[in-house]
């Protein structure tokens, strides 16, 4: 009985010591083993690990990709136009030993404060070297990559690796927006007026060319029409000459009928002539009547 009473407490103590010497490393984290504040082990692979009980302290750190969304900052680009920039960064703890040495027991809170300052400085340096038009343009990937690289270089001292930096918004300050919008509207109005002026100039050139072409076409058409009409008149006269030469009496009759037709038109035609006038030969002569029949 006495021996059993002694062995059971010893086993309990040994079990407690064994359990306190073991710890589990999760796949989502890295763990440091500290002995009197000094790093003695680094565990990055998931699984079961061991430490010296009562002397060693296990400190966990996240192995996930973390986000940092600092406050908006004012940036003055190369053209001296103030912009409000809102950015965020994605990072991870790459070197837990260096991270611990850099931030101490403050952990991610101290790291976030230091990273915010590094990100702030990188944004100001990169965006301060370009114009506001470059910053406000759609294609800003080059600028964001430059900010990421600068931030990553400085964050290595913290044991961090910067994966990405993005500019969420780049806006003008409220007090400058009205003036800027008015200037942009004036510039667009000037461009529109210039385009309209060039359009009117082009219209006038095209209209003048079209009018000149139309005049030339009409002149050519009239010339051709006169030529055709002259040829037709000549052909008609030739035919008439042949016909009238074959029968002179018929030619006289045709001329008289044409004269009657041209003279006696409408309801108010009045002619003062002697009844014996030659104009009425074919209205009163037997020959004329015979031919008319």
FIMARDREN-95972 format. One record per residue (C-alpha): x, y, z; residue number from 0; residue in one letter. Coordinates in steps of 0.25 Angstrom, whole numbers, m for minus. Layout:
<atoms>
{px = X	py = Y	pz = Z	resi = NUM	resn = a} $
...
</atoms>
This chain:
<atoms>
{px = 0	py = 0	pz = 0	resi = 0	resn = x} $
{px = 11	py = 10	pz = 4	resi = 1	resn = x} $
{px = 18	py = 7	pz = m9	resi = 2	resn = x} $
{px = 6	py = 9	pz = m18	resi = 3	resn = x} $
{px = 3	py = 22	pz = m11	resi = 4	resn = x} $
{px = 17	py = 27	pz = m14	resi = 5	resn = x} $
{px = 17	py = 22	pz = m29	resi = 6	resn = x} $
{px = 4	py = 28	pz = m33	resi = 7	resn = x} $
{px = 8	py = 43	pz = m30	resi = 8	resn = x} $
{px = 21	py = 40	pz = m37	resi = 9	resn = x} $
{px = 14	py = 35	pz = m49	resi = 10	resn = x} $
{px = 4	py = 47	pz = m49	resi = 11	resn = x} $
{px = 16	py = 57	pz = m48	resi = 12	resn = x} $
{px = 23	py = 50	pz = m59	resi = 13	resn = x} $
{px = 10	py = 50	pz = m68	resi = 14	resn = x} $
{px = 9	py = 65	pz = m65	resi = 15	resn = x} $
{px = 23	py = 68	pz = m69	resi = 16	resn = x} $
{px = 22	py = 59	pz = m82	resi = 17	resn = x} $
{px = 9	py = 66	pz = m86	resi = 18	resn = x} $
{px = 15	py = 80	pz = m83	resi = 19	resn = x} $
{px = 27	py = 77	pz = m92	resi = 20	resn = x} $
{px = 18	py = 74	pz = m104	resi = 21	resn = x} $
{px = 11	py = 84	pz = m113	resi = 22	resn = x} $
{px = 4	py = 84	pz = m126	resi = 23	resn = x} $
{px = 8	py = 92	pz = m138	resi = 24	resn = x} $
{px = m5	py = 95	pz = m146	resi = 25	resn = x} $
{px = m3	py = 96	pz = m162	resi = 26	resn = x} $
{px = m8	py = 111	pz = m161	resi = 27	resn = x} $
{px = 3	py = 115	pz = m152	resi = 28	resn = x} $
{px = 17	py = 116	pz = m148	resi = 29	resn = x} $
{px = 22	py = 115	pz = m134	resi = 30	resn = x} $
{px = 35	py = 119	pz = m127	resi = 31	resn = x} $
{px = 40	py = 113	pz = m114	resi = 32	resn = x} $
{px = 46	py = 123	pz = m105	resi = 33	resn = x} $
{px = 55	py = 121	pz = m93	resi = 34	resn = x} $
{px = 57	py = 133	pz = m84	resi = 35	resn = x} $
{px = 53	py = 141	pz = m96	resi = 36	resn = x} $
{px = 63	py = 136	pz = m106	resi = 37	resn = x} $
{px = 59	py = 128	pz = m118	resi = 38	resn = x} $
{px = 63	py = 113	pz = m117	resi = 39	resn = x} $
{px = 54	py = 106	pz = m127	resi = 40	resn = x} $
{px = 46	py = 110	pz = m139	resi = 41	resn = x} $
{px = 34	py = 100	pz = m143	resi = 42	resn = x} $
{px = 28	py = 103	pz = m157	resi = 43	resn = x} $
{px = 24	py = 89	pz = m161	resi = 44	resn = x} $
{px = 10	py = 84	pz = m155	resi = 45	resn = x} $
{px = 11	py = 73	pz = m145	resi = 46	resn = x} $
{px = 15	py = 69	pz = m131	resi = 47	resn = x} $
{px = 27	py = 77	pz = m125	resi = 48	resn = x} $
{px = 34	py = 77	pz = m112	resi = 49	resn = x} $
{px = 40	py = 87	pz = m102	resi = 50	resn = x} $
{px = 46	py = 87	pz = m88	resi = 51	resn = x} $
{px = 35	py = 88	pz = m78	resi = 52	resn = x} $
{px = 34	py = 100	pz = m69	resi = 53	resn = x} $
{px = 46	py = 107	pz = m76	resi = 54	resn = x} $
{px = 41	py = 109	pz = m90	resi = 55	resn = x} $
{px = 30	py = 117	pz = m95	resi = 56	resn = x} $
{px = 23	py = 115	pz = m108	resi = 57	resn = x} $
{px = 19	py = 127	pz = m116	resi = 58	resn = x} $
{px = 10	py = 125	pz = m128	resi = 59	resn = x} $
{px = 9	py = 133	pz = m141	resi = 60	resn = x} $
{px = 0	py = 133	pz = m152	resi = 61	resn = x} $
{px = 5	py = 126	pz = m165	resi = 62	resn = x} $
{px = m7	py = 132	pz = m173	resi = 63	resn = x} $
{px = m7	py = 143	pz = m183	resi = 64	resn = x} $
{px = m11	py = 156	pz = m175	resi = 65	resn = x} $
{px = m17	py = 169	pz = m179	resi = 66	resn = x} $
{px = m14	py = 183	pz = m175	resi = 67	resn = x} $
{px = m23	py = 194	pz = m178	resi = 68	resn = x} $
{px = m17	py = 207	pz = m173	resi = 69	resn = x} $
{px = m24	py = 221	pz = m172	resi = 70	resn = x} $
{px = m25	py = 230	pz = m184	resi = 71	resn = x} $
{px = m13	py = 239	pz = m187	resi = 72	resn = x} $
{px = m11	py = 252	pz = m195	resi = 73	resn = x} $
{px = m1	py = 251	pz = m206	resi = 74	resn = x} $
{px = 5	py = 262	pz = m214	resi = 75	resn = x} $
{px = 9	py = 257	pz = m228	resi = 76	resn = x} $
{px = 19	py = 263	pz = m237	resi = 77	resn = x} $
{px = 9	py = 274	pz = m243	resi = 78	resn = x} $
{px = 6	py = 278	pz = m228	resi = 79	resn = x} $
{px = m9	py = 274	pz = m229	resi = 80	resn = x} $
{px = m13	py = 268	pz = m215	resi = 81	resn = x} $
{px = m19	py = 254	pz = m216	resi = 82	resn = x} $
{px = m26	py = 246	pz = m205	resi = 83	resn = x} $
{px = m20	py = 232	pz = m206	resi = 84	resn = x} $
{px = m26	py = 219	pz = m200	resi = 85	resn = x} $
{px = m18	py = 207	pz = m201	resi = 86	resn = x} $
{px = m17	py = 193	pz = m195	resi = 87	resn = x} $
{px = m6	py = 182	pz = m194	resi = 88	resn = x} $
{px = m6	py = 167	pz = m193	resi = 89	resn = x} $
{px = 6	py = 161	pz = m186	resi = 90	resn = x} $
{px = 11	py = 149	pz = m178	resi = 91	resn = x} $
{px = 21	py = 146	pz = m167	resi = 92	resn = x} $
{px = 33	py = 140	pz = m175	resi = 93	resn = x} $
{px = 44	py = 139	pz = m164	resi = 94	resn = x} $
{px = 38	py = 138	pz = m150	resi = 95	resn = x} $
{px = 51	py = 139	pz = m143	resi = 96	resn = x} $
{px = 54	py = 152	pz = m150	resi = 97	resn = x} $
{px = 39	py = 156	pz = m147	resi = 98	resn = x} $
{px = 41	py = 153	pz = m132	resi = 99	resn = x} $
{px = 54	py = 161	pz = m131	resi = 100	resn = x} $
{px = 48	py = 173	pz = m139	resi = 101	resn = x} $
{px = 34	py = 174	pz = m132	resi = 102	resn = x} $
{px = 37	py = 168	pz = m118	resi = 103	resn = x} $
{px = 25	py = 163	pz = m110	resi = 104	resn = x} $
{px = 16	py = 173	pz = m117	resi = 105	resn = x} $
{px = 14	py = 163	pz = m128	resi = 106	resn = x} $
{px = 5	py = 167	pz = m140	resi = 107	resn = x} $
{px = 0	py = 180	pz = m133	resi = 108	resn = x} $
{px = 14	py = 186	pz = m133	resi = 109	resn = x} $
{px = 17	py = 180	pz = m147	resi = 110	resn = x} $
{px = 4	py = 186	pz = m153	resi = 111	resn = x} $
{px = 8	py = 200	pz = m148	resi = 112	resn = x} $
{px = 22	py = 198	pz = m154	resi = 113	resn = x} $
{px = 16	py = 193	pz = m167	resi = 114	resn = x} $
{px = 7	py = 205	pz = m168	resi = 115	resn = x} $
{px = 19	py = 215	pz = m167	resi = 116	resn = x} $
{px = 27	py = 207	pz = m177	resi = 117	resn = x} $
{px = 14	py = 206	pz = m187	resi = 118	resn = x} $
{px = 12	py = 221	pz = m184	resi = 119	resn = x} $
{px = 26	py = 225	pz = m188	resi = 120	resn = x} $
{px = 26	py = 216	pz = m200	resi = 121	resn = x} $
{px = 13	py = 222	pz = m206	resi = 122	resn = x} $
{px = 18	py = 236	pz = m204	resi = 123	resn = x} $
{px = 31	py = 233	pz = m211	resi = 124	resn = x} $
{px = 25	py = 226	pz = m223	resi = 125	resn = x} $
{px = 13	py = 235	pz = m225	resi = 126	resn = x} $
{px = 21	py = 247	pz = m222	resi = 127	resn = x} $
{px = 30	py = 244	pz = m235	resi = 128	resn = x} $
{px = 18	py = 244	pz = m245	resi = 129	resn = x} $
{px = 7	py = 253	pz = m249	resi = 130	resn = x} $
{px = m7	py = 252	pz = m244	resi = 131	resn = x} $
{px = m12	py = 248	pz = m258	resi = 132	resn = x} $
{px = m3	py = 236	pz = m257	resi = 133	resn = x} $
{px = m9	py = 233	pz = m243	resi = 134	resn = x} $
{px = m23	py = 235	pz = m247	resi = 135	resn = x} $
{px = m22	py = 227	pz = m260	resi = 136	resn = x} $
{px = m28	py = 213	pz = m261	resi = 137	resn = x} $
{px = m15	py = 206	pz = m264	resi = 138	resn = x} $
{px = m8	py = 208	pz = m250	resi = 139	resn = x} $
{px = m2	py = 194	pz = m249	resi = 140	resn = x} $
{px = 12	py = 199	pz = m251	resi = 141	resn = x} $
{px = 11	py = 209	pz = m239	resi = 142	resn = x} $
{px = 5	py = 198	pz = m230	resi = 143	resn = x} $
{px = 16	py = 189	pz = m233	resi = 144	resn = x} $
{px = 27	py = 199	pz = m230	resi = 145	resn = x} $
{px = 20	py = 202	pz = m217	resi = 146	resn = x} $
{px = 20	py = 187	pz = m214	resi = 147	resn = x} $
{px = 34	py = 185	pz = m217	resi = 148	resn = x} $
{px = 39	py = 197	pz = m209	resi = 149	resn = x} $
{px = 30	py = 193	pz = m197	resi = 150	resn = x} $
{px = 35	py = 179	pz = m198	resi = 151	resn = x} $
{px = 50	py = 183	pz = m198	resi = 152	resn = x} $
{px = 48	py = 191	pz = m185	resi = 153	resn = x} $
{px = 38	py = 181	pz = m178	resi = 154	resn = x} $
{px = 49	py = 170	pz = m179	resi = 155	resn = x} $
{px = 55	py = 176	pz = m167	resi = 156	resn = x} $
{px = 42	py = 172	pz = m160	resi = 157	resn = x} $
{px = 42	py = 158	pz = m165	resi = 158	resn = x} $
{px = 30	py = 161	pz = m174	resi = 159	resn = x} $
{px = 28	py = 158	pz = m189	resi = 160	resn = x} $
{px = 19	py = 167	pz = m196	resi = 161	resn = x} $
{px = 10	py = 160	pz = m206	resi = 162	resn = x} $
{px = 2	py = 171	pz = m212	resi = 163	resn = x} $
{px = m1	py = 186	pz = m211	resi = 164	resn = x} $
{px = m14	py = 192	pz = m217	resi = 165	resn = x} $
{px = m19	py = 206	pz = m218	resi = 166	resn = x} $
{px = m34	py = 205	pz = m215	resi = 167	resn = x} $
{px = m37	py = 220	pz = m217	resi = 168	resn = x} $
{px = m29	py = 232	pz = m222	resi = 169	resn = x} $
{px = m38	py = 244	pz = m221	resi = 170	resn = x} $
{px = m37	py = 259	pz = m221	resi = 171	resn = x} $
{px = m40	py = 266	pz = m207	resi = 172	resn = x} $
{px = m54	py = 271	pz = m206	resi = 173	resn = x} $
{px = m50	py = 286	pz = m207	resi = 174	resn = x} $
{px = m42	py = 283	pz = m220	resi = 175	resn = x} $
{px = m53	py = 275	pz = m227	resi = 176	resn = x} $
{px = m62	py = 286	pz = m232	resi = 177	resn = x} $
{px = m50	py = 294	pz = m238	resi = 178	resn = x} $
{px = m44	py = 282	pz = m244	resi = 179	resn = x} $
{px = m57	py = 278	pz = m250	resi = 180	resn = x} $
{px = m60	py = 292	pz = m255	resi = 181	resn = x} $
{px = m46	py = 292	pz = m262	resi = 182	resn = x} $
{px = m48	py = 278	pz = m268	resi = 183	resn = x} $
{px = m62	py = 283	pz = m273	resi = 184	resn = x} $
{px = m55	py = 295	pz = m279	resi = 185	resn = x} $
{px = m44	py = 287	pz = m286	resi = 186	resn = x} $
{px = m54	py = 277	pz = m292	resi = 187	resn = x} $
{px = m63	py = 289	pz = m297	resi = 188	resn = x} $
{px = m50	py = 294	pz = m304	resi = 189	resn = x} $
{px = m47	py = 281	pz = m310	resi = 190	resn = x} $
{px = m62	py = 280	pz = m315	resi = 191	resn = x} $
{px = m61	py = 294	pz = m321	resi = 192	resn = x} $
{px = m48	py = 290	pz = m328	resi = 193	resn = x} $
{px = m54	py = 277	pz = m333	resi = 194	resn = x} $
{px = m67	py = 285	pz = m338	resi = 195	resn = x} $
{px = m59	py = 295	pz = m345	resi = 196	resn = x} $
{px = m50	py = 285	pz = m352	resi = 197	resn = x} $
{px = m63	py = 278	pz = m356	resi = 198	resn = x} $
{px = m69	py = 290	pz = m362	resi = 199	resn = x} $
{px = m56	py = 293	pz = m369	resi = 200	resn = x} $
{px = m56	py = 279	pz = m375	resi = 201	resn = x} $
{px = m71	py = 280	pz = m378	resi = 202	resn = x} $
{px = m69	py = 293	pz = m386	resi = 203	resn = x} $
{px = m57	py = 286	pz = m394	resi = 204	resn = x} $
{px = m66	py = 274	pz = m397	resi = 205	resn = x} $
{px = m78	py = 283	pz = m400	resi = 206	resn = x} $
{px = m69	py = 292	pz = m410	resi = 207	resn = x} $
{px = m64	py = 279	pz = m416	resi = 208	resn = x} $
{px = m78	py = 274	pz = m418	resi = 209	resn = x} $
{px = m83	py = 287	pz = m424	resi = 210	resn = x} $
{px = m71	py = 288	pz = m433	resi = 211	resn = x} $
{px = m74	py = 273	pz = m438	resi = 212	resn = x} $
{px = m89	py = 276	pz = m439	resi = 213	resn = x} $
{px = m86	py = 288	pz = m448	resi = 214	resn = x} $
{px = m76	py = 281	pz = m456	resi = 215	resn = x} $
{px = m86	py = 269	pz = m458	resi = 216	resn = x} $
{px = m97	py = 279	pz = m462	resi = 217	resn = x} $
{px = m89	py = 286	pz = m472	resi = 218	resn = x} $
{px = m84	py = 273	pz = m478	resi = 219	resn = x} $
{px = m98	py = 268	pz = m478	resi = 220	resn = x} $
{px = m103	py = 281	pz = m485	resi = 221	resn = x} $
{px = m92	py = 281	pz = m495	resi = 222	resn = x} $
{px = m95	py = 266	pz = m498	resi = 223	resn = x} $
{px = m110	py = 270	pz = m499	resi = 224	resn = x} $
{px = m108	py = 281	pz = m508	resi = 225	resn = x} $
{px = m99	py = 273	pz = m517	resi = 226	resn = x} $
{px = m110	py = 262	pz = m517	resi = 227	resn = x} $
{px = m121	py = 272	pz = m520	resi = 228	resn = x} $
{px = m113	py = 278	pz = m531	resi = 229	resn = x} $
{px = m111	py = 265	pz = m537	resi = 230	resn = x} $
{px = m125	py = 262	pz = m536	resi = 231	resn = x} $
{px = m130	py = 275	pz = m541	resi = 232	resn = x} $
{px = m120	py = 273	pz = m553	resi = 233	resn = x} $
{px = m126	py = 259	pz = m555	resi = 234	resn = x} $
{px = m140	py = 264	pz = m554	resi = 235	resn = x} $
{px = m137	py = 275	pz = m564	resi = 236	resn = x} $
{px = m131	py = 265	pz = m574	resi = 237	resn = x} $
{px = m143	py = 257	pz = m573	resi = 238	resn = x} $
{px = m152	py = 269	pz = m575	resi = 239	resn = x} $
{px = m144	py = 273	pz = m587	resi = 240	resn = x} $
{px = m145	py = 260	pz = m593	resi = 241	resn = x} $
{px = m160	py = 259	pz = m591	resi = 242	resn = x} $
{px = m163	py = 273	pz = m595	resi = 243	resn = x} $
{px = m154	py = 272	pz = m607	resi = 244	resn = x} $
{px = m162	py = 260	pz = m612	resi = 245	resn = x} $
{px = m175	py = 269	pz = m611	resi = 246	resn = x} $
{px = m174	py = 284	pz = m611	resi = 247	resn = x} $
{px = m189	py = 286	pz = m610	resi = 248	resn = x} $
{px = m190	py = 277	pz = m597	resi = 249	resn = x} $
{px = m178	py = 286	pz = m592	resi = 250	resn = x} $
{px = m186	py = 299	pz = m594	resi = 251	resn = x} $
{px = m198	py = 292	pz = m588	resi = 252	resn = x} $
{px = m190	py = 288	pz = m575	resi = 253	resn = x} $
{px = m185	py = 301	pz = m573	resi = 254	resn = x} $
{px = m198	py = 308	pz = m574	resi = 255	resn = x} $
{px = m204	py = 298	pz = m564	resi = 256	resn = x} $
{px = m193	py = 300	pz = m554	resi = 257	resn = x} $
{px = m195	py = 315	pz = m556	resi = 258	resn = x} $
{px = m210	py = 314	pz = m553	resi = 259	resn = x} $
{px = m206	py = 305	pz = m540	resi = 260	resn = x} $
{px = m196	py = 315	pz = m535	resi = 261	resn = x} $
{px = m205	py = 327	pz = m537	resi = 262	resn = x} $
{px = m219	py = 323	pz = m534	resi = 263	resn = x} $
{px = m217	py = 319	pz = m519	resi = 264	resn = x} $
{px = m227	py = 321	pz = m507	resi = 265	resn = x} $
{px = m240	py = 327	pz = m507	resi = 266	resn = x} $
{px = m236	py = 342	pz = m508	resi = 267	resn = x} $
{px = m228	py = 341	pz = m521	resi = 268	resn = x} $
{px = m231	py = 353	pz = m530	resi = 269	resn = x} $
{px = m226	py = 355	pz = m544	resi = 270	resn = x} $
{px = m229	py = 367	pz = m553	resi = 271	resn = x} $
{px = m226	py = 363	pz = m567	resi = 272	resn = x} $
{px = m232	py = 365	pz = m581	resi = 273	resn = x} $
{px = m240	py = 352	pz = m585	resi = 274	resn = x} $
{px = m232	py = 352	pz = m598	resi = 275	resn = x} $
{px = m219	py = 351	pz = m590	resi = 276	resn = x} $
{px = m210	py = 340	pz = m594	resi = 277	resn = x} $
{px = m210	py = 335	pz = m580	resi = 278	resn = x} $
{px = m224	py = 328	pz = m582	resi = 279	resn = x} $
{px = m220	py = 322	pz = m596	resi = 280	resn = x} $
{px = m222	py = 307	pz = m591	resi = 281	resn = x} $
{px = m235	py = 311	pz = m584	resi = 282	resn = x} $
{px = m242	py = 316	pz = m596	resi = 283	resn = x} $
{px = m236	py = 309	pz = m608	resi = 284	resn = x} $
{px = m241	py = 296	pz = m614	resi = 285	resn = x} $
{px = m227	py = 291	pz = m614	resi = 286	resn = x} $
{px = m225	py = 294	pz = m600	resi = 287	resn = x} $
{px = m238	py = 288	pz = m596	resi = 288	resn = x} $
{px = m235	py = 275	pz = m604	resi = 289	resn = x} $
{px = m221	py = 274	pz = m598	resi = 290	resn = x} $
{px = m227	py = 277	pz = m584	resi = 291	resn = x} $
{px = m237	py = 265	pz = m586	resi = 292	resn = x} $
</atoms>
